[in-house]
Amino acid sequence: MEVTTTHPSAATGHTRARRRRTPAPVVAALVLAGCPVLAGCSVVAAPDSAPVTGVPSSPHAELGYVACPTAVTPIELGSHTAEAAIPLPVRGTPPLGSFAITTAPDGRTAYVATQTTTTGAAAADVVIPVDLATQRAGRPIVVPGHGATHAVVVMHDGHTVLVASGTTIVPVDPATRAVGTPLDLGPGRTVSGMALSPTTSTLYALVPSGVVPVDTATARAGALIPTGLSVSSVTSPHGVVVSADGATVYVVGQGGTDFGGRLVPIHAATGAVGAATGFDQFGIADPAAVAITADGSTVLVADSADNWVVPVPVASLATASDPVRLPTGRTAAAAGTDHPSDIVVGPGTTGAFVVAGLDTVLPYAPATRTFGRAIRVCGGASSMAVTAG
């Protein structure tokens, strides 16, 4: 499979009436051609592609999007206000956690990886484009495989979406709805999370016991980087994250002789695994997701067993700060479980956001180590993405 690109061209865009700023939209074309074998075939436009510059800011600046089994809830990050849910064109109910969401670099589209069923047919893995200007979901694009759909990312150029389906990573061109040849990581390596390097074309796939680096320019998977960590029992697409400079990959999970919660750093250039940060002193831990604060100074780990967020200073990675427990009572989840399943950091000073409970998101201010009032979202929420400010 080869992928080529053309330069962006102008097209007409629309925003909701409440959004007064309408930047000029950018549209790009991507052409996929057949390839008999995966080796040597490219899933992106060029090797070591860097983030695109000069892309107009999103008409939905500082918004977050929470994925649920059958809907997506937009959240205004600055005001902590949920907007009307966007229905997803899916049949049946995907297994809890078997869906993930990401946004394109220009903030105009979100992509939901999930499962749907048709009358008399088995469940199919799909990726659903969501137009964030019109707040409408498009037709699902079926991807090969019937495994879990725990992760989805968009390449830097915004032209290719990579969807995890079981042990495979599937490239999709949303403009043409063309699906490329899947990259299979091998037996037992179900992809539970993916993180794209901000500075290169390397994708890091989170699998049981380690991370697989994938060169998306050549569609080749590298050797497993063993971390000794199991994937969290609470399925989350964000158990792996890459620092803004691309130098360090952070992974969370359970490991060690006591099977306790761990944060493990990986040196991106060499694949060397650093010393793990343990959370045993805080009790039984099951880290579900990890994020990095906007200033890059702190790694935030959301734990689904003890229901806390633990800050880990990058400057002294071996020493975790005391955990900040999720609130209870009125500010906590009104229904369902309080166990965190995801954590993301918003642009600018909007802070972090924890998907906690089956229908709530909790704002978290890293500077003051405090939570805001819970934001009610669609039911069954487990994944969140934000747009750039």
N, C-alpha and C positions, 0 to 999 in steps of 0.2 A: 504494500500500500504506500503510495506517495501522496503528499499533500503539497499543493502550491497555493500561493496567495496573490491577490491583487491589491493595489493600494486603495485605502478608504475613499469613498465618494459620498457626496452629499445626498441626503434624502429628506423627506418631510417627516417631522415628529410631532407628537401631541402630548400634552400634559393635562392633568386634571385642572379644573378651574381654580382650585385653591392654591396651586403652584404658579406663581406669576413669572418666574424666570424660566425661559425656554432656550437653552443653549442649542447650537447647531448640532444635529445628530451626525453620527458617523456610521457608515455601513461598509462591511467588507465581505468579499466573496472568497470561498474556499472550495477547491476542487479535489475530490478524492478519486483516485484511480485504483483499479483492482491490483492485487499483488498475490502471487501464489503462496508465498511464505512470509512470515513476519520479519525474519532476520533481514536487516538492511533496509527496512521500510520505515519511512518517517511518519510520525503522527502530528508533527508541528511544522511550521513554515521553514524555520532555519535553526541550525545548531546554536546553542547558547544564546537564545533570544532573550533580550532584556525587556523589562516592562516598557510598554509603549508610552511615549511622552506626548504632550500636547492634546490629549483626549479631553474634550469638554467635560466639565464636572456634571454629576448626575442631577437631573431635575428633582430627584428625591434625596438631596444631600442629608446626611446624618439620619438615615433610616436603617432599621434592622428588619429582618424578615425571619419569622419563626415557622418551621415546617411541622405540620401535623399529618396524620394519615390521609385526610381528605381535603385539607385546606392549608393556606399560608396566611399568617397574620402579620401585616406591616406594623412596625412600632416607630413612632417619632422619638428618637433617642434623647433629644434635648429636653423634651417635656414629659417623657416617660408615658406617652399616650398611645394606646393601641387603636388602630384604624379597623375598618370593616374587613373581615376575613375574605380572602380570595379563594373561591372554590376550585378544587382540582378535579379534572375530568378522569376520575378513577372509579372502578367498580370494586366492591368488596372492601375489606379493611386490611391493609398491609400489616404484617407482623410488627408489633411495637418495636420501634427503633430501626426498622428496616427501611429507612428513608433518610435523606440528607439534602441540604440546600446550600447553594453558593450563589454569588452574584458576579456578573461580568465586570471587567475592569472599568468600563464607562458607566456602570451603575444603572444601565437601562433595562437589563434583563436578569432575572433570577432563573436558576435551573434546579429542579427538584428530581432527585433520583429516588425511585420508589417502585412499587409493584402494583399491578392492576390485573383484573380478570375480565374475561369476556364470556358470554353465555356458552356454557358447555365446554369451556377451555380451561387449561391450567393457568396459574398466575404467570404473568410475563413481567420481566424487568423492563422499566422504561425510564426515560428522562423527559421531563415536562418543562418547556420554556414558559416563563411567566413574564409578560410585558409589564414592566413596573410603571410605565406612564399611563397605560389604560387600565391597569389593575386587572388584567385578564390572562388566564392560563391558556396556552395553545394546546394543540393536539399532542398526545404522548408519542414519543419516538421509541419504538421497541428496540432493545439492545439484546444481543445474544446472551444466553445463559439464564438460569433460573435460581441462582444463588442469592445471597443477601445483597442488598444495595445500600451499603453503609456509608458511602463516600462519593463525592463529586467535586471536581475542580474545573476551572476555566483557565486555559493557557493565557499567557501574557498578552497576546495579540487579540484576544477575545473571539477568535474564530473557531476554536476547537474546544469541545467539552470532553473531559475524561470521566467516565462513569465506572465505578467499581461494581462488578457483578460476580459474586462468589470469589473465585480465585483469579479472575481476569480483570483487566483494565481495558475498557472499550472506548476508542475515539469516535466522536460524533461531530459532524458539521451541522449545527442547528439551522444554518441558512438554507441548506439544500436538503436537510434531513437525511443525509448520507451517513451510513455507519461503516467505520473502517474495521480492519482485522483486529480481533482482540489479542491482547498480550496476556498469556497465561503464566502466572507466577509459580505454578506447580502445586501438587497435592498437599493439602493441609495448610495452604497459605491463603486462607480467606482474608480478603482485604477489609479491615475494620476502620481504616482512616487513611487519608491522603493529604499531604502538604506539599505545595509547590514552592521551590526556592524563589525568593523575590528577585534574585540576581542572576540566576542561570535557568537552563531548561530542565534541571533535574527535579524529578518528582520522588517524594519519599512515601512509600506505601507501608502502612502499619499492618503487620501480620503477627500471628502467635509467635512469641519468642524473639521477635526482632523487627527490623526495618529493611525493606528492599529498595535500594536506590534505582530509579529507572531513568535512563537517558531518553527523554521524549523526542530528541532530535533524530535518534536512530532506532527508536522503539526497542531498545535492548535493556533487559533487567540485569543489574549487577548482582554480585554475591550478597547473600543475606548478611546483614550486620546484626550479630546476636546481642540482644540486650538482656536475655534471661527473664523478660517480663511477659506475663500473660496479659491478654487483652481484658479490659474491664468487663465485669459481668453486666454492667449497664452500657448497652451499645451506644457509642458516640463517634461521630466522624472526626472529632478533634482531640484524639488521644496523642496526636503528634503535631508539632508546630516548628517552624523555622524562624530564626531570628531575622530581623530586618536587613542585616548585612549579609545574610546567607551563610554565615560562618558556623553556626551551631544549630543542630536539630535536637529538640527536646521531646522525650517520650515518657509517658506515664503508664503505670500498670502495677501489677503485683509480682513480687519476686523475692529472691533471697531464701535462706534456709527456713525462715519463719513465714514466708509467703506474704510479707507485709507490703504496704504501699511504697512505691519508689518513683523518683524522677531521675531519668538517665539522660545525660548530655552526650551527643555524638559530634565529633569534629568533622564537618562536612567535607573538607578537602581530603582527609585521609581515611575517613571511616572509623577512626579510633573512638572507642567508647570510654567516656570518663567515669569517675567515681559516682556512684549513685547517691542521691539524697534520700534518706529513709524517713518515714513518718511514724515509725513504731511507737515513739514516745507519746504520740497523740491517741493511740488506741488502734483498733482494727481499721485498716484503711483500704479503700477500693477506688483509687483515682480514676475518674471517668473522662476528664478532659483537661486540656492545658492551653494557656494563652500567655501572651507577653504584653506587658503594659506599653502604652503608646511611647513612653520615653525609653523603652528597652531596658529599664533597670531591674524589673522584677518579673519573675515567672509566676503565674497564678495557676494553682492546681485545684480543681473542683473535685471533691471526694463524695462518692455516692453512698458510702457506708456510714460515716460519721456526720454527714451533712454539714460540711464546712468548705471554706476556701482557704487554702494555705498559701501565703506569699513566700516566695523563695528569692532572696536577693541574688542577682547575677554575679555581683562582686564577691559574694561569699556563698557559693552555691551549696557547699556542704552543710550549711546551717539554715534550716528552715525556720521562718518566724512562727510565732504561735498562730494556730488556726483561728479563723473568724467564723464562728458558727452561724448557720443560716437562722434568721429570726423565726420566732414562733408567734402564734397569736394573730392579731389583725394584719400584720405586715407579711405574714407567711402565706403559703398556698392555701386557698380557701377549700380546695378539695383535692382528693388523690394523694399521692406521695410527695414528700418534700425532697426526695433524693435527687441531687443534681445530675443531669445527663449531658450538659454542654456548658461551655463558658466562652465568650468572645469579647474582644475589646473593640469599642467603637472609636471612630475618628476623633481627633482633637481632644477636647476635655470631657467628652461624654461618658468616659469611664468604661467599666466592664458590665456584662450582663450574663446572668446565670439562668439557664433553663432549669427550673426547679419545680417539681410537682408536675402533674399531667396537663395543667392548663394555666401555668403562670411563668412569668419571667421576673427575676429579681435584679434591679439595678444595684451595682456595687461600686463604691468609690475607693479606689486603691489608696489614695493619699490619706484618707481619714479612716480607712478600714471599716466602713459602715455600709449597710444596705438601705436601699430606698423601699418605698411601698411597692408591693407586688403588682405587676401588670397582668391583667387577665388576657389570655390569648386563646387560640383554638385548642380543642381537647386533644390529648395524646401527644403534646409537643415533646420533641426530643432533640431538635437540631435548630441552629440559628446561624444566620450570616448577616453581615452589615455591608453597606455601601460606603465608598470613600467620601470624605467630606469635601 
